[in-house]
Amino acid sequence: MADGHTEQGAAAAVDEGRLWGRLMALAAVGARPDGGVDRPALSMQDAQARSLVAGWARDLGFAVATDPIGNLFVRRAGRDPDAAPVLTGSHLDTQPMGGRFDGAYGVIAGLEALHAMNDAGISTRRPVELVAWTNEEGARFQPGCMGSAVFTGALALETALAAVDRDGMTAREALAAVLAGEPEMAIRPADAAVHAYVEAHIEQGPVLEEEGLPLGIVTGIQGCRWFAVEVTGEAAHAGTTPRARRRDAFMAAHAIVAELRRALEDEADVTRFTIGRFEVEPGSPNTVPARVFFTIDLRHPDAARLTDLGDRVAPLAGSAAGGCAVTVTQTSASAPVVFADPVLRVLRDAAVRCGVPFRDLPSGAGHDAGYLAAMAPTGMLFVPCAGGVSHHPAESAAPADLATGARVLAEGLVRLAE
């Protein structure tokens, strides 16, 4: 093996067909009839996906291990075994109606980069590690980005393991079931040093496709605050109860949502305000609703503005609730993140060396990289996705674009590991 990196050696060894084949094999795990993927965090489908990636890694001679929150690590050794590793990866869990590339691309692109380093005969001073983070999506257990949050110390392990899904199962129980199927898996400590982290991902937006560019260098991630809102009224007969005597939780929730939308959205369309979950009880056609539960996802790239908008949620909800009681609980918060110049410089240089046109752009979506940025110099690469569609079965990306991103990733990781 040659010391250091040869000119575009790892990038040139990236195999587009191999990368696509692994992505499609992974997409078959939890596949939906409509072409999407449903692979909940710490489910049996997630366990199958982990085993698939671990098997590919072991076949390449890489060490595989997990940690107390279930993050999956693949290690390619460096010349200095004591050096902090360069880390790359993303996640394997999906939304209930998710696509084939969100998260999965970052994991498989990272594996392809490691594979390409082997094929190119490259050794690096630092180890290079691939990671599949646990429960990035937050669809089954809240909060999202659970694995990276625990890894970086932003979330206590016990708090994460105590999270409960809709069926009453804890993350601790779900993780135990996953690990029971991996009895040979090594367990590594939760506290590990990281030299740098790079995450490859589909853009989940339309900018790169609209501008005809194959690559984006991500400069940072906008901040996000999540809230759970519970509106409590009183059940009553729909045919006999006059309007003046009703404590209709749905009507109160409707008024709250309308007021929040009016107050939180902005003309410049910078603020992102989403209600993604809405539940009405008792759910009978002829009964006045007694309880409504809904979630709020609020995002903004400016920290002060995000704080101001988020702090207005509870007062606005209370003022619009009428005769019903309302409780607002913040379930998650992440400040806007600015990625480190040293990593951005390496990624830009890697793109130039690979002859790939690119532009800088921010990420509107949250990623595990947001937590890693507080621990080590961090960066992200975006590749285009068709129509900017994500979190949907129609999510799609071109094999050539995915391979281009993997080539720049491989070149960047080699340079960071030297």
N, C-alpha and C positions, 0 to 999 in steps of 0.2 A: 504493500500500500504506500502511496506517495504521501509525504508529510504535507500538511496544509491543503490548499485547494489549487487545482489546475484551472486554467481559464475556462469558465463555464462548464467544468467537468460534470458536476452534479446536475446542473440544469440540462445539459445535453443528454444525460442518461435517463431523464424522466420519460416514461413510456405512456403515451396518451391512451392506448388501448388497455393497458394494464390498469391504469387509474380508473377508466370508465367501467371496466369489468368489475372491479371491486365495489365501486359505487352502486352498480346495479345489483350485485349480489347482496349488498347491505340493504338496499331498498326492498328486497324481497322479504326481509324480516319485518313483519308487521304491515305488509302490503295491504292496501285497501282496494276494493274492486274498481274504484274510480281513478286508479293510478297513483294515489297518494300513499302516505305512510302514517300509521297510528302505532307509535312505539313509546308508551308512557315510561317515565323514569322509574327505574327499579322494578319493572314488570318482567315477566318471563320473556317477552319480546326483547326488552332491553338486555336481559341476560344473554339471549342468543346472539345479539349484536356484539356484545362484549366478547363472547367466546369466539366469534368469527374473527374479530380484529386480533385477539390474543393468539389465535391459531396462525394467522398470517405472520404475525410478528415472530413467533417461536420458530416458524419454518425458515425465517431469515436469520436465525441465530441470536435474536435480541432477547434480553431479559424482560419479563413481564411481572408486574406487581400491582397491588392495590393499597389503599390507605384506609383509615378508619371511617371515612365518609363514602368510600366506594369509588373514588377516582381511579381510573385505570391508567397505569404508566407503562410505557415501552421504552427501554433504555438501549441506546447504541453507545457503546463504550468509547471513551476518548483516551488519548495518550496519558493524560493526567487524571487518574481515577478520583482524586480528591478535589478536583476543580468543580465549582458549581456548574450545573448543566445549563445549556440553552434549551428552552422548552417551547414546544409548538403543539397545537391541537385545537379541539373544540368540543362538541358534545354529540351523543348518539340518540338522546331522547328527542321526541317530536311533539308537536301539537296534536290534538285528537284528529284533526283533519289536515295534517301536515304534508310536506312535500319530501322529495327524495334527497335534497341537497343542503338544506338548512342544518348546520352543525356537522352533518355527516361528511360534507366536503372537506371541512377543516381537519377532521380526523384522518380521512383517506389521503388527502394531499400531504399531510405530515408523514404518513406511512410511506407514501410514494417517494417523498424527499429522502427518507432514510434508506429506502431500497435503492434509490438512484446513487446515493453516496457509496453504497456497497458495490454497485455495478461499475462505478467510475474508479474504484480503488482508492477512495479518499479516506484519509484519517484526519481527525480533528483533535486539537489539544483538549478541548472540553467535551464531555459527553453531550450527546443530543438526545433529548427525550420527547416522546410523543405522549400526550395525555388526552383521555376522554373524560371530561368533567361530568360529575353526577348532577342530574336534575337542573340543567340550565333553563329549560323552558318555564318551569314553575306551573305547569298545567296540572300536574297531579299533586305535588307538594309545594307549599309556599314557605319561604320565598324562592324565586328563581335564582339561578346561578349559585345554587346551594353548595356544590362541591368546591367551586373556586373561592367562595366566601369563607368556607371553613378552612380551606388550605392556606389562605392568606391571613387568617385570624380575624376577619371581619365579622364572623358569625361563630358562636360557640357550638362545638360539636353536639353537645347534649340538646341544645335548642333545636338544631337541625334534625336530629334523630327523633325528637318528640313531635315533629310535624305530622299531621293526620290528613289522610285523603278523604274523599267523599264517602267511602265505604267504611270509614273508621279504622283503617289500617295505618299504623305509624310508619314513618320512614325507617325506623330501627327494625321493625318486623319485615318490611319489604327488602331491606338490604341484607338481612340475615338469610332470607330465602334465596336471594341472588348468590350470595357467597357460598351457600350450601351446595350449589351446583358447580363451584370452582374450588374443590378441596385442595388442589395442588397449587393454588394461587398464593404467592408470597405476600405478606403484609408488611408494608414499610411505614416508618413513622410519619406522622402528620406534618411535622416541622422540617421542611427541607429548603435549602438555599436554592435560589434561582439566579442565574447570571442575566438572562434576558428571556422575553417571551414574545412569540409572534403567532398570531392567529389568522388563518386564511378563511374566507367566508364568501358566500354569494352576497351581492350588495343588498338585496331585499328592497331595492328602490330602482328608479328608472334612469338615473343620471348617466351611467356608463353606456348603457345601450343607446340612449338618445344621442350621445355625443360620439358614438362609434369607437369607443376606447375599450381595450381589453383588460385594463387594470386600473385599480384605484389604490392609492396609498392613503390610509385612513389616519386623519390627524387627531381624532378624539371621539368621544361618545357623549351625546346629550344626557342630561340628568333625568331621573325618573322618580316619581313618588306614587306608590300604590296605596289605595284606601279600600276598606270594606265598610259598606253602609248598611245598617239594619233599620228598617222602618217598622214600627209596631203599632197596629191599630186594634180593631176588634171585629171578629167574625160576626156576620149577621145574615139574615135571609134576604136574598137579592130582590124578591118580589114584594116584600112587606115593609122593608125598612126605609123610611123617608130619607132624602138626602141630608137634611139638617141633623138627623140623628146618627148618621154614619161616621165611623172612624175608619175610613177606607185606606188601607195601607198602600194599595196600588196608586190611587189618585194622589196621595201625598208624595209617593216616590216619583210619579210623573211630574209633579210640580217641582220637586227638588232637581230632577234631571234637567228640566227646562231652564231653571234658574242658574244651575251650574254651567250649562252650555252657553247661556247668554253672557255670563260674567267671566268665564275662563277662556273662551276662544278669542282670537285677535284677528284684526283685518289683514295683517301681513301673513297670516297662516304659518306662524312659527310654532305656536303652542300646539301640542298634541294632546287631545282629551278624548278618552275612549272608555266606554262602558261595555265590557266584554262578557259579563256574566250577570244575569237577571233572573231571580227566582221568586215566584209568587206562591204563597200558601194561604189556605189549604189547597188551592188549585182546582176548585170545583166550579163549574159554570154558573151555578145558582147560589153562590155564597160570596158575600162581600169579603175581599181579602183581609186577612188578619196580620200578615207579615210579608214583607218584601226584603230580599237581600240582593245587593248588587255591588259590583266592584268598579273602581275607577283607576285608570292608568293615565297619569298626568306626566308629560315630558316637556322639557325646555332646555336649550343649550346654555342659557345664562343662569348661574347659580342663584343670584339674588332674585331674579324673576321667578324661578321655580319655587323658591322659598315663599315668596309673597303669594303666588297663586295657590300653592298647597295649603298655606295657613288660612286661606279663605274658604276652604271646602266645608269645614265643620260649621262655622257661623252661617254660611249661606244655606246649608242643608237644614239647620235648625229653624231658620226664619221662614222657610218654605214648607215646613212639615204640617202646618195647620194644627188640627187636634191630635195628631199622631206623635208618638215618641220616636226620636231618631238618635242612633248612636253611630259615630264615625270613628273608625280605628285605622290608623296608618299601619299597614302591614309590611311595607318595604320602602326603602329610600336609598337612592344612589346619586351622589353629586356628579355634575358634569366632569368628564375626564379629558385631560390633554395628554397625548402620548409623547414619549421622550424623544427629543431631537436626535440623540445618537442612533437609536434604532431606525427612525425615519430616514436618516441619512444613509444607513446601510441598505435599507430596502429600496430607496430611490436609486442608489448606485447599482444595486443588483438588477433593477429593471433596465437601466441604461446598458449594463454589461450584457444583458440578454437581448437587447434590441427591442424592448417592449415599450410602446407608448403608454403613458399613464397620466393621471391627474391626481392632485390632492383633493380629498373630500372628507367631511365628517360622517359619523355613523348616527343615524336616527334611532336605530335599535340598540338595546343593551346587549352586551356580550360578556363572557367570562374575562376577556381582556380588561374590562373595566376594573375588576378586583385585582388582577395581576399587576396593573399599573401602579398600585400603591406599594408593591413589594419589590418590583424589579423594572428596569427599562423595558417598555412594551410597545408593540406596534401591531397593525393589522393590514392585511391585503384584501381587497375586494375584487371579485370578478363579476361580470354582468350576469343578470338573470332576466329571462324573457318577460318583458312588460313590467319589470319591477315587482312581479307577483311572488309572494312568499307566505308561509303559514297557510298554504292552500294546496290541494292536490295538483293544481295546474303549474305549480312551481317547476321551472325548467331552466337548464343552462346548457350551453354548447360544449361538447367534449373538447374542442380546440381551446376555448377560453379557460376551461378548468385546468387543462394541461399547461397553459401559459402561466396561470397563477401558481401552479405547483413548481414550475421551473424557476420563477423568481423567488419563491419560498425556499427552494433547495439551495440556490445560490446565496440567499441572505443568511440562511442558517449556518452554512459552512463558514462564511465570513465572520459571523458572530461567535462561532465556536472556536475560531482561531484567535 
